[in-house]
Amino acid sequence: MIEIFEKKGTIRILLLIYEKEGRLYSKYGLKNALNLNMRTIDNRIRLLKSLKLVKETLQVGPRARTEIAITPKGKEVAKLLIQIKEKISEK
């Protein structure tokens, strides 16, 4: 569980998904926004999934894509992380 704080980019990925209305359809958006390589992003998403903070769903159709969505538990954690960030930023 503490891994979420130790692995580079994990918290930033969770917060970015939260800020994007709770879902993303492209890992490349994460790559560009966070300046991380795709292997790192895949590993961090796998970690977030194991903690049940996000889920991945393959959407089939003419343009198949994978949706990465924050779970209710993930929303709670993201809100707490934002509160911590705000508290630390206080002067």
N, C-alpha and C positions, 0 to 999 in steps of 0.2 A: 504494500500500500504506500509506503514512504517513497517508492520509486517515482511516483508522480512528481515529486519535488526534486528528485535527483537527476532525472533524464532530461537533457537539453530539449527545449521546445514543447514538452508535454503540456504544460500549463498554458502556454501561448496558443497552442492548437485548440485546446478546450475553450479558451476565452474567445478566440476568433470565430469558432463555430457558433458559440452562444451569441456573439454580436451580429452574426449574419442570419438572424432570425431562427437560429437553432438548426440550420441545415446547410450543407454544401453539396455541390454536385461535381466538384472537380478538386482533386488533390493538387493539381497544378496551381490553383489559386493559393493554396497553403504554401507551396514551394516558393512562389513569387513574393507573397506577403511576408514570409518568415525567413527567407533566405536559407532554407534547409534542403538537403538533397532528398530525393524520393525514397531512398532506403530508410533514412531516419524518419521521415513522415509515416511510412508504412509501419515501422516498428512502434512509433508513438501511438498511432491509431489502434494498433493491436493491443497495446497496454491499456489505453482508455476503454477499449471494448472489454478487456478482461476484468476491469473494475466496474463495468456496467455503466459507464459515464456517457458512452456514445454507442450507436449501433450503425451497421452498414446494411443497406438494402439494395439489391440489384433491381433496377427498373428496366423491364424489357419493353421492346417496342421498336419502331423504326430507328430510333437513336438510343440504343441501350446505354445506360449510365448507372453509376453507383452513387447512391445518396448516403451521405454521412450525416446522421442526425443526432442531436443531443437527447439524452434520456431525461426523464423527470429528476432522477438522482443527479445527473450531470448538470442540470439547471441549478439545483440547490448548491452544488459544489461551486459552480461558476459564480453565483451570486455572493457566496462567502469569500471567494478569492478576490472579487472586486471590492468587497468591504475591507479586506485586509490591505489591498493595494491603496485604497483611499486613506485608510488609517495611517499607513506608512508615509504617505505623501503629505499628511497634515504638517503644518509648521507650528 
